[in-house]
């Protein structure tokens, strides 16, 4: 059962809650700016992402407050001094980052309030957060106001001039190690997520291969009650199926006892094979899963 909501019929807070609850986890732009008197400001924004590598472009949105339509200090600052440092947030700095989001009076130095260290930038005037694993110095190319009412976003389009990366989160090839950087993401309400341990996993991108596609999987496998959508996606990402000889060898060596045991119980045999294939797929043993499934189809 699906419930449908129409934003133009809802209060802004309800719309914001649905959007932020459904679209996540979101990366956090920990934005460092200066006001027109040169005073530092530091604030996190989760309406944020990277949109281009050439030129390197980040966009974040310090939206107008829904309750009173006031604007954020960060938005006011970049309109006057078009420079910003986007600092990346990891787990070790999560609670300090959250503290900095307190709506302190204009001119308050959130670096000091949250206990962060100001690091002088090379290309721009705002300070970097020394504790952040990655700090990106940016010039603001444009600010696009999306509306004038409470809740309206303001897209701050930033071009990256320098990227500072703590070597502790890099591997020997100067790539950022996702386990070492220990990122956090914003979810709905007060919820966050931590991108570490079992929460992060690899999925091979089909950039150089041409998968056969789910549509070519035999119907009896595609409609299985025991295989998930993820299972079907993995099965459909192979370039070709195991040949008949390999399937028969697998049946004789690995599955012979099961076929003898359930020879007169074909529905149960099919279920067991599909369950075994699911287990293989959970371990990313795609070829073994295909061989298991095809043993039944081959008779």
Buried (B, 14 or more C-beta within 10 A) or exposed (E): EEEEEEEEEEEBEEBBBBBBEEEBBBBBBBBBBBBEEEBBBBBBBBBBEBEEEEEBBBBBBBBBBBEEBEBBBBBBBBBEBBBBBBBBBBBEBBEBBBEBBEEBEEEBBBBEBBEBEBBEBEEBBBBBBBBBBBBBBBBBEEBEEEEEEBBBBBBBBBBBBBEBBBEEBBEEEEEBEBEBBBBBBBBBEEEBBBBBEEEEEEEEEEEEEEBBEBEEBEEEBBEBEBBEEEBBBBBBBBEEBBEEEBBBEBBEEBBEEBBEEBEEEEEEBBBBBBBBBBEBBEEEBBEBBBBBBBBBEEE
